[in-house]
Amino acid sequence: AMEKSYVSMFLLLIVISCALAKDAGKKDSKDTTTKPKLPQTLSRGWGDQLIWTQTYEEALFRAKHSQKPLMIIHHLEDCPHSQALKKVFAEHKDIQKLAEKFILLNLVYETTDKNLAPDGQYVPRILFIDPSLTVRADITGRYSNRLYAYEPSDISLLYSNMQKALKLLKTEL
């Protein structure tokens, strides 16, 4: 019974630290006056000034018609790994700038499209889809057991993968 109480204590700590992190995040939105804030809902904190699509279907439609690649971020609000990656992603100026060239979607639930989980349903995971609506399974992170996972320390790899998704696009079209 001893181990069990340790586990529940640990889970409680994670929940508490996530709750504290949420409050901390609210305070430092300094530039609320400079530009009208979009409703928080669609960005979920991944880049409040970016334009996010609402559904996978809408994202596919927009990728196809705008000839822009689609970037899909699977994450969960109560997952510490997702939270950590989100923070680094949102604060990375170059990534935020480059993200404007993509159709963007972040999901806290799985779609029925099995192509979005080439090696399983885990979070956080990031996949790219080109305007021909092909999942770019070749654009991977550095972990062989979770090909589309990124840690905060992999942010520069994610940036170069975003560039790759845009570059290959130009040569193929």
N, C-alpha and C positions, 0 to 999 in steps of 0.2 A: 504493500500500500504506500510505502515511502516514495518509491519512484513515481507513482501516479501523481502524488501531490506536487512533486518537483515539476513534472510535465505541465500540470495545470498552472502552476506558478509562472513558469516560463511563458506559456501562452498569454497569461494575463499581462505579463510585462510587455510583450509585443503589442498587445492591444492598447495598453496605456501609452507606450511610446509613440504609437501611430496617432493616437488621439492628441497627444501633445504636439506632435509634428504638424498636425492639421492646423491647430491654433496659431502656431508660430508662423506658418505660411501665410495666414490671413493678414497679419500685421504689416508685413513689409511690401504691400502693394502700393508703392510710393506714387507712381505716375498715373493715378486714376484720372487726374484732371486732363492730362495731355491728349489722350485719345479715348473716344467712347469705347467702353469695354463691351465686347460681345457677351452674350449670355454664357456664363461659365460652363453650362451643361455639356456642350459638345467637345470642348477641348479637354475637359477633365484635368486641367493643369499641365498638359503636355506642350502648351504654347497658346496662350490666351489670345494672341493677336493673329494667329493663323486661322485659316478657314478650314473647318472640319466638316466632313460629310456625316450624315446621321445614320445611314444604314449601308450595309455591304452592297446591296443592289444599286443604291444611288451612287456609291463610290465607283462601281464597275461601269455604270452608265457614263459617269463624268470622265473617267479615264479614257474610255473608248472615244468619246466625242471631243475631248479636248486634246487628245493625243499626248497626255501627260502620264507618267507612270504613277501607280498607286502604291502608297506605303501604308501597311496595316500593322498596328501595334496592338497585340493582345496583352491585357494586363488585368490586375484585380486591385481594387481599392485597399483591401486589407492584407495585401502581400508586401512584406518589407522589401523584397527584391524589386518589385514593380515600382514601389514608392521611390527607392533609391535611384533607379534608372530614370524615372520621370523627372526627378529634381535636376539631375545632371543634363538631361536632354533639354529641359525648359530653360536652363541657364546658359547653354552653349550657344553663343551668338551665331557662329558659322552654321551650325545645324539648323537653327531657327530660320536663318536667311535661306539656306538651301531648300528647306522644307516647303518654301513658297512655290517651288517648281513642281511639287507633287500634288496629286489628289491625296488627301489625308483622311485616315479613319483610325480611331482607337476604339477597341471593343472590350467590354468587361464580361462578355459572354461569347460562347462559341457559335459559329455559324454552322449550317448543315453541310457546307462545302468542305469535303474531305481534303481538297487540295490545299487548304489553309493549315492543315496539320500534317505535313509530309512525314514528320517523325514524332508525332504525338501532340497532345493538347497540354502544353505547359505555359506558364507565364513567368516573366515577360518574354514574348517572342515577337520578332519583327520580320515581316515578309514583304517582298516587292512583287508587283504584278505589272506587266507592261501593257500598253494600250491595245495590244491584240488579245488581251485578257489571259495571257499565259503567266502562271505563277513562276517567278524566277527562283526556282529551287536551288540554282547554282550560286546565289548570293547568300553566303553563310557567315556566321560568326566564328569564334575560335574554339568552340567546344564540340567534340565529336559525338558526345552523347545527347546534346541538345543543340542542333545545328543553327537554330535561329534565335538563340538566347544571347543576350548581351548583359554584361555587368557594367556598373558605372565606370570601371577602369578600361572598358572596351570602347569608350565613346569615340575615340579617333578612328577605330576600325568601322564603327557604324557610319561615321562621316564619310569615310572613303567608300563604303558600300553604297551609300546614297549617291555619291558621285558616279560609281560604277553603273548603278541603275539608270542614271541619266545618260551616261556616255554610250553604253551599249545600245541604248534607244536610238541615238543619232545615227549610229553606223548601220542599224538594221532597217530603219525606215526608208 
